[in-house]
């Protein structure tokens, strides 16, 4: 949630940000509602003060004058109730619309509206030069007997998969490897809940924008998270943090669930785009002036992890129109998938500034009171997609896949063979 004072003090900034996102929100209506809400609240406060003063005067009156004063006081009470109720109604309408307002786009975010408009910042690593016919991850999974989507479809429907044998051990190895690396970088490990109440999804900005992507558990007022960013962000909800403890750096491992609404026909082969997957996610609470450098720091960690796995990749600055509601700026790391002859996203990191902390009411104390912290998130390892990138880039002529050196102490083996 943005500071509503922007409507009074910097309307042009809001309008420019919406234009860069290619969104059409009624700013005039928001300005009107915000002004009416403040005006009605002021009138209600004035009426309440007059009512209290009239109450004090009644005690000094007698007979007919007292009866008239009591009647007038009742009228004042009715007016206070009316004005307060109207102020609440207008404020509720304002807040409902204000929740739809996304974060301000950073001036350095790339221009454009789709993933194709992302600005490429750099490419790292050489694409493997195979001298044999290669397979994509779907073909590799079938040949090696380590990915079974056919039986998963029988059990759960489309966009699910069974990960078997050494591939299952490889994913588990990725969990501990990634967690060890980010813990060494100062992140405290968490195993957060994957079911949350609605306020956590509203607070992180996934509601209302991405509600159609979230699985709901009817009857329990709970929702399955699409990332551990949600429970980690909400962990300090309604708290005032000690400035001396900032930044707080966490890392959560969890299963994640996404409906993938609107992706019909996209990435249907294999398990690149699925409804259930696992991630190690980094999360940071910090001082406002620290968030740009924390964003760079998270990206550096993500790049170091991908390099360690010997996977060619590129870094892109995501286009403004492709940002989620909470992000002011976002970097994606896209791994090279030789079976697709394309770079595809495997991790991302976003600076959400004070957008989430305002919604979740997370502050730190200053000399002048309290102010919202800044929050950031970054994927240390999306296990499924990272495993697929390993399979495709490290496949061998004999049909086997070589395990990257960094993972061998965690897997206990150095090859997945047919």
C-alpha positions in Angstrom: 0.0 0.0 0.0 1.2 3.4 -0.9 1.1 6.5 1.3 -2.3 8.2 0.6 -0.5 11.6 0.9 0.8 10.9 -2.7 -2.7 11.8 -3.9 -2.4 15.3 -2.3 1.3 15.9 -2.8 2.5 14.0 -5.9 -0.4 13.0 -8.1 1.8 13.3 -11.3 4.2 10.6 -9.9 1.3 8.2 -9.4 0.0 8.9 -12.9 3.4 8.4 -14.5 3.9 5.1 -12.6 0.4 3.8 -13.8 1.3 4.8 -17.3 4.5 2.8 -17.2 2.6 -0.2 -15.9 -0.1 0.3 -18.6 -2.8 0.4 -15.9 -5.9 2.6 -15.9 -7.0 3.4 -12.4 -9.4 6.3 -11.6 -7.1 8.7 -9.8 -9.7 11.4 -9.8 -12.1 9.1 -8.0 -9.4 8.3 -5.4 -8.7 11.9 -4.9 -12.3 12.7 -4.4 -12.9 9.8 -1.9 -9.8 10.6 0.1 -10.8 14.3 0.4 -14.4 13.4 1.3 -13.2 11.0 3.9 -11.0 13.5 5.6 -13.6 16.2 5.4 -16.4 14.0 6.9 -14.1 12.9 9.7 -13.2 16.5 10.5 -16.9 17.4 10.6 -17.7 14.4 12.8 -15.0 15.4 15.2 -16.3 19.0 15.3 -19.9 17.7 16.0 -18.6 15.4 18.7 -16.8 18.3 20.4 -20.0 20.4 20.2 -22.0 17.5 21.6 -19.7 17.3 24.6 -19.8 21.0 25.3 -23.6 20.9 25.1 -23.6 18.0 27.6 -21.6 20.1 30.1 -24.0 23.0 29.7 -27.1 20.9 30.3 -26.1 20.5 33.9 -26.4 24.2 34.5 -29.9 24.5 33.0 -33.3 24.0 34.5 -36.9 23.3 33.4 -37.8 24.2 29.8 -34.3 25.4 28.8 -32.9 22.1 30.0 -35.5 20.1 28.0 -34.6 22.1 24.8 -31.0 21.6 25.4 -31.5 17.8 25.8 -33.4 17.7 22.6 -30.7 19.7 20.8 -28.0 17.3 22.3 -29.9 14.4 20.9 -29.9 16.0 17.4 -26.2 16.5 17.8 -25.7 12.8 18.7 -27.7 11.8 15.6 -25.5 14.1 13.5 -22.3 12.6 15.0 -23.5 9.1 14.2 -24.5 10.1 10.7 -21.2 11.8 10.0 -19.1 9.1 11.5 -21.0 6.4 9.6 -20.6 8.3 6.3 -16.9 8.9 7.0 -16.4 5.2 7.6 -18.4 4.2 4.5 -16.4 6.6 2.3 -13.1 5.5 3.9 -13.9 1.8 3.2 -14.7 2.6 -0.4 -11.4 4.5 -0.7 -9.3 1.8 0.9 -10.9 -0.9 -1.4 -9.9 1.1 -4.4 -6.5 2.1 -2.9 -5.6 -1.6 -2.4 -5.6 -1.9 -6.2 -2.9 0.8 -6.5 0.4 -1.0 -7.2 3.8 0.2 -6.0 5.5 3.1 -7.7 7.8 1.9 -10.5 11.5 2.7 -9.9 13.0 5.2 -12.3 15.6 2.6 -13.3 13.1 -0.2 -14.1 13.0 -1.1 -17.7 10.3 0.4 -19.9 7.8 -1.8 -21.6 4.8 -4.0 -20.8 5.7 -7.7 -21.4 8.5 -10.1 -20.5 9.9 -9.5 -24.0 10.6 -5.9 -23.1 13.0 -6.8 -20.2 16.4 -5.1 -20.5 19.2 -7.6 -20.7 22.0 -6.5 -18.4 24.6 -9.3 -18.9 25.2 -12.9 -20.0 27.4 -15.2 -18.0 28.8 -18.5 -19.0 29.1 -20.2 -22.4 26.3 -22.1 -23.9 27.3 -25.8 -24.2 28.3 -26.9 -27.7 26.9 -30.4 -28.0 28.1 -32.6 -30.8 25.2 -35.0 -30.4 21.4 -34.9 -30.5 20.2 -33.4 -27.3 16.9 -33.7 -25.5 14.9 -31.2 -23.5 14.0 -31.9 -19.9 10.9 -33.8 -20.8 12.8 -36.2 -23.0 15.6 -36.6 -20.5 13.1 -37.3 -17.7 11.5 -40.0 -19.7 14.8 -41.6 -20.9 16.3 -41.6 -17.4 13.1 -42.7 -15.7 13.2 -39.8 -13.3 10.2 -37.7 -14.2 6.7 -39.2 -14.6 4.0 -36.7 -15.8 1.7 -39.4 -17.2 1.0 -41.1 -13.9 0.9 -37.7 -12.2 -1.9 -36.6 -14.6 -3.8 -39.8 -13.7 -3.5 -39.0 -10.0 -3.7 -35.2 -9.9 -4.4 -33.9 -13.4 -2.3 -31.7 -15.7 0.8 -29.7 -14.6 1.9 -32.2 -12.0 4.8 -34.6 -12.0 6.4 -37.4 -10.0 10.1 -36.8 -9.4 11.8 -40.2 -8.9 15.0 -41.8 -8.0 18.2 -39.8 -8.3 16.3 -36.7 -9.5 14.4 -36.7 -6.2 17.7 -36.9 -4.4 19.1 -34.1 -6.6 16.2 -31.8 -5.6 16.7 -32.6 -1.9 20.4 -31.9 -2.4 19.6 -28.5 -3.9 17.6 -27.6 -0.8 20.4 -28.2 1.6 23.1 -26.7 -0.7 21.1 -23.5 -1.3 20.2 -23.2 2.4 23.8 -23.7 3.4 24.9 -21.0 1.0 22.4 -18.3 2.1 22.8 -19.1 5.8 26.5 -18.4 5.2 25.4 -15.0 3.8 23.6 -14.2 7.1 20.1 -15.4 6.4 18.3 -17.3 9.2 16.6 -20.5 8.0 12.8 -20.9 8.3 10.3 -23.7 7.6 7.2 -21.5 7.4 3.5 -22.5 7.1 2.2 -22.8 3.6 -1.4 -22.1 4.5 -2.1 -18.5 5.5 -5.1 -16.2 6.2 -6.3 -13.7 3.7 -4.7 -10.7 5.5 -1.2 -12.1 4.7 -1.9 -12.2 1.0 -3.5 -8.7 1.0 -0.5 -7.5 3.1 2.0 -8.8 0.6 0.1 -7.4 -2.4 -0.9 -10.7 -4.0 -4.5 -9.8 -3.3 -6.4 -8.3 -5.0 -4.1 -8.4 -8.1 -3.2 -12.1 -8.3 -6.2 -13.7 -6.5 -7.0 -15.9 -9.5 -3.5 -17.6 -9.1 -4.1 -18.7 -5.4 -5.7 -21.9 -4.2 -8.3 -21.4 -1.5 -9.3 -23.8 1.2 -13.0 -23.3 1.5 -14.5 -23.4 5.0 -11.2 -22.8 6.8 -10.5 -19.2 5.7 -7.0 -20.3 4.5 -5.1 -20.1 1.3 -2.1 -22.0 -0.1 0.9 -19.8 -0.7 2.7 -19.4 -4.0 5.9 -18.5 -2.3 7.3 -18.4 1.2 7.7 -14.7 0.8 4.1 -14.5 2.0 4.5 -16.1 5.5 7.9 -14.5 5.9 6.7 -11.0 5.2 3.7 -11.5 7.5 5.9 -12.9 10.3 6.4 -9.4 11.8 3.0 -8.1 11.1 1.7 -5.3 13.4 5.2 -5.1 15.1 7.6 -2.2 15.7 11.1 -3.5 15.0 14.2 -2.4 16.8 16.3 -0.3 14.4 19.4 -1.8 15.8 18.4 -5.3 14.7 17.9 -4.2 11.0 18.4 -5.6 8.5 16.7 -8.9 9.3 17.5 -11.5 6.7 15.5 -14.7 6.5 15.4 -17.7 4.2 12.4 -20.0 3.9 12.1 -23.4 2.4 8.5 -24.4 1.4 6.3 -26.1 -1.1 4.5 -23.5 -3.2 1.2 -23.7 -5.1 0.0 -21.7 -8.1 -3.1 -22.2 -10.2 -1.3 -20.9 -13.3 -4.5 -19.3 -14.5 -4.2 -17.8 -17.9 -1.4 -20.1 -19.0 -3.5 -22.6 -21.0 -1.3 -24.2 -23.7 1.9 -22.7 -22.3 4.8 -25.0 -21.1 2.5 -28.0 -21.0 5.2 -30.5 -21.8 7.3 -31.7 -18.8 7.3 -29.9 -15.4 8.6 -26.4 -16.1 5.3 -24.8 -15.3 3.5 -26.7 -12.6 0.9 -26.2 -9.8 3.2 -27.5 -7.0 6.9 -26.8 -6.6 9.5 -26.1 -3.9 11.7 -23.1 -3.4 14.3 -21.6 -1.0 13.3 -18.0 -0.8 15.3 -15.1 0.8 13.5 -12.2 2.5 14.8 -9.0 4.1 13.4 -6.3 6.4 15.7 -3.2 6.3 15.9 0.5 6.7 14.6 2.5 3.7 18.0 3.8 2.7 19.4 0.3 2.6 16.9 -1.3 0.3 18.7 -0.5 -3.0 22.0 -2.0 -1.8 20.1 -5.0 -0.3 18.5 -5.6 -3.7 21.9 -5.7 -5.4 23.1 -8.0 -2.6 20.3 -10.5 -3.2 21.0 -10.5 -6.9 24.7 -11.2 -6.2 23.8 -14.2 -4.1 21.5 -15.5 -6.7 24.1 -15.2 -9.5 26.8 -16.8 -7.3 24.5 -19.8 -6.8 23.7 -20.2 -10.5 27.4 -19.9 -11.4 28.3 -22.6 -8.9 25.9 -25.0 -10.7 27.8 -24.3 -14.0 24.7 -23.1 -15.7 24.9 -20.3 -18.4 22.5 -17.5 -17.6 21.6 -13.9 -18.2 20.3 -11.2 -15.9 17.4 -9.0 -17.0 15.9 -5.8 -15.6 12.1 -6.6 -15.7 9.9 -4.2 -17.7 7.6 -1.9 -15.6 4.4 -3.4 -17.1 5.6 -6.9 -16.2 6.2 -6.1 -12.5 3.9 -7.6 -9.8 1.9 -5.1 -7.8 4.3 -5.0 -4.9 7.6 -4.6 -6.8 9.2 -1.3 -7.6 12.0 -3.0 -9.4 12.8 -6.6 -10.2 15.7 -8.6 -11.6 15.2 -12.0 -13.2 18.0 -14.6 -13.7 17.2 -16.7 -16.8 19.1 -19.9 -17.3 20.0 -21.2 -20.7 17.8 -24.3 -21.6 19.6 -25.9 -24.7 16.6 -28.2 -25.3 14.4 -25.1 -25.8 17.2 -23.0 -27.2 16.0 -20.2 -25.0 16.8 -18.4 -21.7 14.0 -19.1 -19.1 13.5 -17.6 -15.7 14.7 -19.7 -12.7 15.1 -17.0 -10.0 14.1 -13.4 -9.4 14.6 -10.7 -6.8 12.3 -7.7 -6.1 12.5 -4.5 -4.0 9.1 -3.8 -2.6 10.1 -0.7 -0.6 7.4 0.1 2.0 4.5 -1.3 -0.1 4.1 -4.5 2.0 5.2 -3.1 5.3 2.4 -0.4 5.2 -0.2 -3.1 4.5 1.2 -5.4 7.2 1.9 -2.5 9.6 5.6 -3.3 10.2 7.5 -0.3 11.4 10.7 0.7 13.2 11.1 3.4 15.8 12.7 6.8 14.9 13.3 10.0 16.9 10.1 11.3 15.4 7.9 8.2 16.0 7.7 5.2 13.8 8.1 4.7 10.0 7.6 1.6 7.7 10.5 -0.7 7.0 11.4 -1.7 3.5 11.1 -5.3 2.4 12.8 -7.4 -0.3 12.6 -10.9 -1.6 14.8 -13.1 -3.7 14.7 -16.7 -4.9 17.8 -18.6 -3.8 16.7 -21.7 -5.6 13.5 -22.8 -7.4 14.2 -26.5 -7.1 12.3 -27.9 -10.0 13.4 -25.4 -12.7 17.0 -25.4 -11.4 17.1 -29.2 -11.6 15.7 -29.0 -15.2 18.5 -26.5 -16.1 21.1 -28.9 -14.7 19.6 -31.9 -16.7 19.6 -30.0 -20.0 23.0 -28.3 -19.7 24.9 -31.3 -18.2 23.6 -34.1 -20.4 26.1 -36.4 -22.0 26.4 -38.4 -25.3 25.7 -41.7 -23.5 22.3 -40.3 -22.2 23.6 -39.6 -18.7 23.6 -36.3 -16.8 26.7 -35.2 -14.9 26.1 -33.6 -11.4 27.8 -30.2 -10.9 30.8 -30.5 -8.6 29.2 -28.2 -5.9 26.3 -30.6 -5.4 28.2 -33.9 -5.2 28.8 -33.7 -1.5 25.0 -33.4 -1.1 23.9 -36.0 -3.6 26.4 -38.7 -2.8 26.7 -39.4 -6.5 28.2 -37.7 -9.6 26.0 -38.9 -12.4 22.4 -39.9 -13.3 22.7 -42.7 -15.8 20.0 -44.4 -17.9 
